[in-house]
Amino acid sequence: MQPRAEQKLQTRHALMDAARSLMAGGRGFCSLSLREVARSAGIVPTGFYRHFQDMDSLGLALVAEVGETFRGTIRKVRHNEFELGGLIDASVRIFLDAVDANRPQFIFLAREQFGGSLPVRQAIGALRGRIMSDLAADLALMPKHQHHDSEELELLADMIVKTVFATLPELIDTPTKPLPPHLQPAAKMIEQLRVIFIGAKYWHVPGTQPLAKHLRRTKVAQ
């Protein structure tokens, strides 16, 4: 890489790091101003525009970055399941280790999935959808889910991904008072995923009409 291009990339990363650093203090992305992000990165405000069109453009870059981290983590979980026969506990530990190693990225993701920037929220929603599709494809390859059709696998994957995303804020933000062991975020995520997979086991008994289709048809008939 040419020195000029390398310097430009370093400045771009410095702006992203500056935004994450400011948010680490408890602020939302929409509360950040272009000027303070530039100042924190050590550049003049006009220099910001050499790297991002506006603050939403910076937010989308942050989503793309944490998306790569998230999907890379999912690949490790997939290896754990297919290659090592991992259980839910081990898979959750892989995810928690990734959150700990990339805490600033996940602080952004946890808070901005319900944040004030519409483009950022939409990008996070699209990321969640891609993760769901990847997971549904993985589930389809597992022998214990062969009896589920594609619609059931998508619903199952959607429940799993939403459980993980919903638990992110609890993993990131320290509770105001100590929680009992069964309500601590990691333990709760493990138990919720167990409930989902136990339910999936009896959702469609081989040789019978899939329960999901039966419920959908019943609802239509009503």
N, C-alpha and C positions, 0 to 999 in steps of 0.2 A: 504494500500500500504506500502511495506517495505521502511524504511528510505533511503536505497541506490537507490531503484527504483524511489522514490519520488524526490531525489536529481538529478537523471539523467533527469527526466522529467522537473524539474525546469531549469536545464542548457540548455536543448533543447529549452524551451520557451524563455530563455534569449537570445539565439542566434537569434531566430526569431524576438524578440523585437528589438535587436540591428540592424538587417538588416532594419527593418521598420523605426527605428529612423534615420538611416543614409539616407534613401530615402526621409524622410520627409523634408530634406533640399533641395530637388529638384533633387537629383541624380537618375539615372536609376539603376536597379538591376545589369546590366552587368558591371557597373562601380565600383561595390563593390569588394573588394578583400577578400579572406578568412581570411587573417591575420587581417585586420582592423575590420571585423565583430567579430572575436574571441576576439580581444583586447577590443572592445566596450562592449562585454558581460562579460569581466573580466576573460577570460580563455586563456590558451596558445594555439597557433595555432594547435599543435598536438591533443589537446583535442577536436577540432572541429570534427575530424574523428570518434570520439566515438558516434557521434550523426547523422552526415550526411556524405555521401560518397564524395560529392563535392558541389560546389555552386549551381549547377542545382538541386541537391537533396534538398537543402534548399529552393530553389525557388518553387519546387513542393509542399513542405510542406506548404508554404505560400499560394499557390493556394488552397490547400485542406482546409485550415483554413477559408479563405475568402469565399470559396464555401459553407461551412457550415453556415456561417453568412448570406450569400445571400439567400440560400434556406430556412433558418429559417425565414427570412424577407418575402419571398414569401408566406410561410405558414400563416403569419399574414395577408397579403393582401388577401389570399384566405378566411380566416375567416371573414375578413371585407366584402368581396363580398357575401359569401354564408350565413353567420349568421346575418350580420348587414345590408346587402343591400347597401354596401358602393359605393360611386361614384369614378370616376377617381381622383378627387382632394384629397379625403381622402386616397386613396391607394398610391398616390404619396407622401403624407405627411408621411405615414408609412415608405416608402422607404427612404425618406430624413432624417427622424429621425434615421434610422439605419445607414446611411452614417455618420451622425454627431457623433453618439455614437461609431462608429468603424472606424474613419477617417484614421488611419494608414493603416488598411487593404485595404480600398477602394482606397487610394493613390496608393498602389501597384497594385491593379487590374486595375485602370484607366490607368496607365502608361505602364504596362507590357503587356497589350493585343496587343500592337504594338511594344514591346520591342525587345531587341537584342538576347535574349535566346530562341532558337527554342523549346526546351522541355517545357519551361514555356509558350510560346505562344500557343503551341499545347494543353497544359493542360487547359489553359483558354478557348480555342476554344471548348474543350470537355465539360467544365463546362457550357459554353453558350448553347451547344447543349442539355445538360441534363435539364437545366432550360426551354429551348424552349419546349422540350417534355412534361415536367410537366405542363407547361402552356397550351399546346394544349389539354392535357387530361382534365384540368380544364374547358377550354372553351367548350369542348364537353358536359359537364354536365349542362351548362347554357341554359335555355329554349330559350333565344334570339339567340343562335347560333346552334340550333338543325337542321336548314336547310342547314348548311354547311357540306360538306363531310370532311373526314380525311385530304385530301391533302390541302384543303382550310384552315382548322384549323391550320395545321402546318405552312402554309405561313403566316397566321395572327399572330400566336405566334412568328414566326421568326421576323416579322416586329416590334412587340412590344419589344422583347428582344433586338434587335439591336438598337432600339431607346434609350432604357435605357442605354445600354453599351456605345453608342456613346456620350451620354450626361454626362457620368461620369467625363471625364477630365474637363469639364466646371464647374461641381459641386465642384471639388477639387481645381482647380487652380483659384486664384483671378484674374479677368480681369485687364488689364492695365489701362482701363478707365471705368467710370460708364456706365452701359448698360441701355437702355430704359426698362421700366417694361416688355413689351411683349417679349423682347429678353433675359431676365434673365433666367438662366438654368431651375429653377423649373417651371416657367410660360411656358417656351417653351416646356418642356417635357409634361406638361398637355395638351397644345393645339395640339401638334403632336399626342398624344395618342387619343385625341378626333377626329382628322381628320381620323386616322386609323379606329376607331370604327364606325364613320359615313360612311366611305367607305365600311366597312364590312356589314353594314346594307343593302346597295343597291347592294352589290357584287353579290348576288344570291337571286333573288326574288322567293319565293316559287311558284311552279307550272311551272317554266321555267328552261331552261337549265342553269346550273351554269356558270356564266360569266368566271370563271377561266378555266373551261374545254373548253368553247367555244374559248377562246383566245389561249389555248394550241393547240387545234385542228387546228385552223386557221394558227398558226405558222408552224405546221407540214405540212399542205397542201401547204404552200408557198415554 
